[in-house]
Amino acid sequence: MSEMIQGLTSKVSIPKARSFGIGRLWRLGFGLSALFLAGCAVGPNYKRPAVNAPDTFRGEAQVSTNSFANLQWWEVFHDDTLQSLIRAALTNNYDLRIAVTRVEQARALAAQARAQFVPQLNYAATAGKGRNVAGNTPSLTGVSSTVFAADANASWEIDLWGRIRRLNESARAQFLASEEARRGVMISLIAQVAQDYFQLLALDNQLEIARQSTNAFGESLKIFNERLQGGVSSKLETSSAEALMDSAAATIPGLEQQIALQENQLSVLIGQNPGAILREKSSLENQMPPEVPAGLPSALLERRPDIREAEQQLRSANAQVGVAVADFLPQLNLTGLFGEVSPELSAFTSGGDVAWGIAAGLAGPLFHGGQIRAQYAQARAAREQFALQYQAAVLTAFQEISDALISKEKSAEARTQQGRAVEAYKTAVVISMERYRLGNADYYEVLQEQQLLFPAENSLVRFQLNQLLAVVQLYRALGGGWKMEATALNSFK
């Protein structure tokens, strides 16, 4: 069948049958339904758009069918505090709970679409009395009349051309898209909690460095004061040391502020009022996830939720093209009625005034001023839009994974080099202090080495954080935790 023939709806009203042949109508309706349900549906069948997937991700050191994304989040993040935060977020986070309600809405809409496959049963009852009326229309009959009526009717739309099947295909795809959106929110939430937690640990480290630098400059000031009192030092030395100590101390309130704000942000993520985050002895240095390859790029299409969501949106739009095609074709309508009509209530249930009827009609469009053709053009354009969005989502995913791989590798290299620099600066501080005490160096040498050490330690913290954030971003970009089942999740609640 051509695309322009693919979609007719048939509307069938089936009466409440008695033995006088209405049973045949049911059998005829079921027969027609089975016949056309077995046939083709109008409109194009869905086909996944072609994507130009690379053989390997840029920045990937090795190619493997195994993937970092196959690990569950509790296998990636081994910190007990972080795991408890993620569990709380998956239970209480409002964005995730909102996403769940969207899934339920989509599920209900899909059920509404499925309901069009079966007969729709209705009933009605009326009682009335009037003068000079006939069927609620003024008439000079000159008499008063009383009417009691009750009937049951059924309507059924037989899917001649697959219009209802396309509607159901579209609604089901929207439901699956909402499921993928919920899963995307869940994966993003896990990544966001991990990122915020690592940033909080980094702030803890920076606060400790600020306190250590303040104490170190304080110790230098104490030594300089002792030498000043002994007449072997000048006020310049003590003033310089005091200024550096006060400058280091001034950074502490700002870091404490950032820590409080970060704790508030984490509290909101886990669905709690702003408050402190208990993290006991957690440290940034111990947060190293396992080294697992990214996997094959082709597997990403089946794993990453935003790509799967985009594909379901495309599938829904493709089905809507079939619905638009069906609007060009005639609709078959069967209607039926069975009931009782009587002028007297006492005779209403006697069965003598039975009313029944069946009818069939075929209706289709002749002229709608181009409306139906415009709807068809709109559906085709929407399908093209979602196809492009799907291809764009795939391309963006490849970029995000490549970015994370490169960031992870380069930040690890920088962390190694910076770690060596910090150790060298620590040695230099110790040596300069010993030289100063022996009179082989002046105060400037001591303060200079201290000034170089503490910024280097802060830089090391940033490189450690960047490496961890790159790992988290890689896990999210790969669609990490995609195999996680509800039973596995519940075991952590």
N, C-alpha and C positions, 0 to 999 in steps of 0.2 A: 504494500500500500504506500502511496505517496504521502508526504508529510501533510499535504493539504486535505487528505481524506482521513487522517487519523484522529478522530475524536467525536463521537456522537454520544449523547446521553439518551437513555430511554427511561421514561418515567412511567411507572406502572402502579396503578391503584388497584389493590385486590380487595374485593368485598369479603365480608364474613360469610363464608360459603355455607350453603345448604346443598341438598342433593340435586337441585334443579340445574346442574351444569356448571355451577360456579367452581366446583372442584376441578373441572377440566381447565378452568382459567389458571388455577394454581399450578397444575401440572404443566400447562403451556408456558407459564412464566418461568418456572424452574427450568424447563427444557431450554427456553431461549437464553436464560441466564447462563446455564452451563455451556451452551453452544458458544456464546460470545466471550465468556470468560476464558474459554480455551483458545480463542482466536487472538489476532494481533490488536494492539492498541495504537491509536493514531498518534502522530508526533514522533520525533526522533528518539531512538533508544539511546540510553546514556553510554558514553564512551569517555574514558579518562583522557584529558588533553596530554599531548606529548610534552615532556620536559627534557631539557638538556642536562642530565645529571652527570657530574664529573666522575671519573673513576675513583678518585680519592679526594678528601678534603684538603684544601691548601693549609699547610701548617701541620699536617698529620705526619708523624715520623714513620709510622708503619701502617700497613693495611691489614685489617683483620675482620672476620665476620663477627667476632665478639665486640660488644659495645659497652662503654661506660653507662649508657642509658638503660641497660638491662638490669642494673643494680637497683635495689629498692633504696629509698632515702636513708633508712636506718643502717644500710650497709655502706653508705657513703659518709655519713656524718656520725662519728663515733662518740662525740661528746654527749654525756648524759643530760646535761642542762639543755643543750640544743635540741636533743630528741624530745625532751618534755615540752619545750616551747613549740616545736612543730606539731606534736600531738594536740596540744591545746589549741593551736591555730586551726588545725583541720576539724576540730570539734566546734569552735566558737566563732571563728572569723565570719564577719557579716557579709563580706563580698562572696565568700564561698556559699554561705547559706542562701544568699539572694540567687546565686547561680543555680542552686538546687531547685528553688521555686520556679525558675524559668524552665528547667527540665520538666517539672510537673505540669506546667502550663502547656508545653509542647506535647507532652504525652496525652493530655486531655484533648488537644486539638486533633491529634492523630486518631484518637478514638472517635471523635465527631466525624472525621472523614470516613472511617470504616463503617460507621452506622448507615451510610448511604447504600451499602450493599444489600441491606435487609429491608423487608417491608416496614412501613411506618403506619402504626395503628392509631386510630383516633375514635372518639365517641362524641355524641352531642345529644342533648335533650332539650325540648322546648314545650312550653304550655302557654296558650294565649286565648283571649276572647275579644270579640269586637263586633261592630255593626257597620254595614256598608263597606266591608273590606274583603278582599280576596287575595290571600298570600301577602298580607301587609301592604296591599295597594288599594287606594280608595276605589270603591265600586258601588254603583247604585243597586245593590241587591235587595235592600229593604229588610234584611234579616240580620239577626245576631247569630254569631257562630263561635264555637269553642273547639280548639284543636289541641290535642296532645300528641307529641311525636318524640321518638327516640331512635337513634340509629348508630351503627358502628361502621366505620369505613377504614380501608387500608390503602396505602399508596406505596408503590414500589418502583424504583427506577432500575430498569434492566440496562446493564452496561453494554449497549450494542457496539459502540466504537471505542470503548476503553477510556472514556472521559473520567469515569469514577476511579478507574485504576490509576490514571495519571494523577488525579487529585490525591489519592491515597499515597502514591509514590512520593509526591511532593511533601505531603504532611509528615510522612515517615522520615524523609530526609531532613526536614526541619527539626524533628525530634532528635535524630541522631546528631545533628549539628549542635543542638543545645547540650547534648551529652558531652560532645567534644569540647564545647566552650566551658562547661563545668570542669572537665578534666584539665583544661588549660589554666583555669583559675587556680586549681589545686596545685599544679606544678609550679606556677608562678608564685603562689603563696609560700610553698616550701622554700623556693629559691630566695624570696624576699626575706623570710625569717632568718635563713642562714646568713645572708648578706648583712642584715642589720645586726645580727649577733656577732659576726666577725668584726664589724666596724666598732661595736661596743667593746670587744676585747682589745682592739687596736687603741681605742681611746684610753682604756685602762693602762695599757703599756706606756702610752705617751704621758699619762698623768704620773706614772711611777718614774719615768725618765725625768720629768720636770721636777719632781720632789728630790730625786737623786742629784740632779744638777744644782738645785738650790742648796742642798746639804754640802755638796762638794765645794761650791763657791763660798759657803759659810765656813767650811774648814780652812779654805785658803785665807779667808778674811781673819780667822782666828790666829793663824800662823803669822800673817802680816802684822797684826796688832801686837803680838808678842815681840816680834822683831822691832816694831816701832817703839814699843816701850823700852826695849833694850838699846835703842839708839842706833840700830844697824839697818833701819828701814825708813822709808819716807811716807808721808801722808798720801802721796800719789798712789802707792801700792794699795793701801787700805781703801782708798776711795774707789779705785778701779774694781777691786774685789767686791766691795759693797754694792756698787752699781750693777755688776753682773749677777750677784745674788738676788737683788731686788727684781731685776728684769726676769730672771728665771721664775721667781716666786709669783710674778704678775701673770704668768701663763697658767698657773694652777686654777684660779677661779673660772677662766674661760673653758678649760678642759672639763672641769666639774660640771659646768653648765651644759656642755655638749653631751656628756655622759647622761645627765638627767633627761635631756631631750630625746636621746637615743632610747633610753629605757621607756619613756612615754610612748614613743613610736612602736616599740616592740609590744608594749602592753596592749595598745589598740589592735595590733595585728592578731594577737591571740584572744581578742574579744574581752579584755578586762579593762578596768579603770586604770588611768595612768598611775604608775607606781614603780618601785624599785624592782630590778630583775636580779634574783639571787643566782649567783654564778660560782660560788664557792672558790675552788682552786683552778678554774678553767684558765687556759692561757693560749695565746695566739700561736705559739711555737708548736703546740701539740696537735694542731688542726690540719693534718695532712691526709686528704682522701687517697684511696688506692689509685695506683697508676694503671688505667685501663684504656685501650684505644677507643677512638670515636666510633669506629665501625664503618660499614659501607654506606655511601651516600644514597644508594637506591633504597635502603631500608628506612630512610628517614620519612618517605612518603607514607609508610604504614604506621609510623610511630608518633610523629609530632602532632599534637592536638590541633594547632591552628591550621595546619595543612589539611588534616582530616575534616575539620570544620568547614574550611573553604570548599573542599570537594563535595561535601553534603549540600552546601548551599548551591553549588553548581548543579548537582543532581536534582535538587528541588526546582531550580529555574528551568532545567531541561524538561522536566515533567510538565511545567506550566506551559511550555510551547505546545505540547500535546493537548492540553486543555483548551488553548486558544484555537487550535486547528479544529477541535470538536465543535466549537461554536459555529462553524460554517455549515455543519451538517444537521439534518433533521433529527428531532427527538420524538421517540415513540412514547405515548402516554396511555396507560391503562388505568381506569378508575372503576371503583365499585362501591356499592352501598347496600346495606341490609338493615332493616329496622321495622318499626311499627308506627302506624298513624291511626288515630281514632278521635272522633269528636266527643267521646265519653271516656272518662277515666276508668269506669267500671269495666268497660269493654276493651281496655287498652292491652291487657295481657291475654285476651282470648285467642289471639293468633289469627283472627279473621281479617285483620287489616295490615297485612304484611306489605312492606315496601322494599323493593330491591331493584338494583339496576347495575349493569356493567356497560362500559364504553371503552373504545379505543380511539386514539387520535394521533395523527402525525403532524408535527409542526416544525417549521424551520424558517430561517430568516430569508427575506427577499430584498429589502432595502433598509439599511440603518445609517445611511449617510456616511459610510466609510468607518463606522465605529468598530465593527468586528475586525476589519482589516488592520485598523490602527492598533487594536489590542494584540493582534498577532505580531505585528511589527515590534511592539513594545516587549512582548515576551521573548522574541528572538534577540533583541538588543540586550535585555537583561541576562539572557543566557551567555551572550558574548562577554558582558561585563564580569560575570562570576567566573568565567573561564580565564579571563585575564587576571582576576584577583587570585585565583588558584595558582597560576604560573608565577605571579609576583610573590606570593607567600613562599613558594618553594625556593625562589631565588634569594629572598631575604633570609630564609633559614640557612642556606649554604653560606651566606655572608656571615651571619652571626656565629656559626660554628667555626668558620675559619678565623674570625676575629678572636674568639675565645681561645682557640688552639695557639695562635700566635702570641696572644697576651700571656697565656700560661707559660709558654716556653721562654719568652723574653723576660718576664718578671722573675722566673726561677733563676735565670742567668744573672740578672741584676741583684737578686737577693744573695746569691753566692758571693758575688764580688763585694757587695756592700758589707756582708758579714765579715769578710777578711779585713775590710777597711776599719770596721769597728774594733776588731781585735787589735789591729795595729795602733789605733788611737788610744785604746786603753793602756797598751804598753807604753806609749809615748807619755801619757799623763803620769804614770807611775815613775818613769825615769826622770821626767822634768822636775817632779816634786823632790825626788832624792837629790838631784843636782842642785836645786834651790837650797835645800837644807844644808848641803855641803859647801854652799857658796860658789858653785861652779856655773850657776845660771841665775838670771834675774827673774823678777816676778812676771815680766811680760811673757816669758817662755812658758811658765806654768799656766797662766790664764789663757794663753793662745791655744795650748793643747786641750784644755778643758772646753774652750769655746768650740773647737773642732769636733770633739768627741760627742757632745750631746745632740747636735743637729744630725750627725752621722747615725746615731742610734735611732732618732726619729725617722730618718730616711729608711733604715732597715725595717722598721715597723711598717712603713708604707709599702715597701716592696713585698713583705710577707702578706700584707692585706691584699695587695693587688693580685698576687698569685692565687690566694684563696678565692677572691671574687671571680677570677677568670675560670677557676674550676667550677664554681657554682653556676656561672653563666654558661659554661659548656654543658653542664648537666641539664640545665633548663632548655638550652637551645636544641639539644638532642632529644628532647621529650622525655627526660629521665623519669623513671618510676612508672613507665607506661604499662607495665605488667601487673601493677599493684591491684589486687582484688580487695573487695570490701571486707572479706573475712580477715585478710592480713592486716588491713588498716584497723579493724575493730580490736585486734589483739593488742594494739598499742594504746588503746583508750583506757 
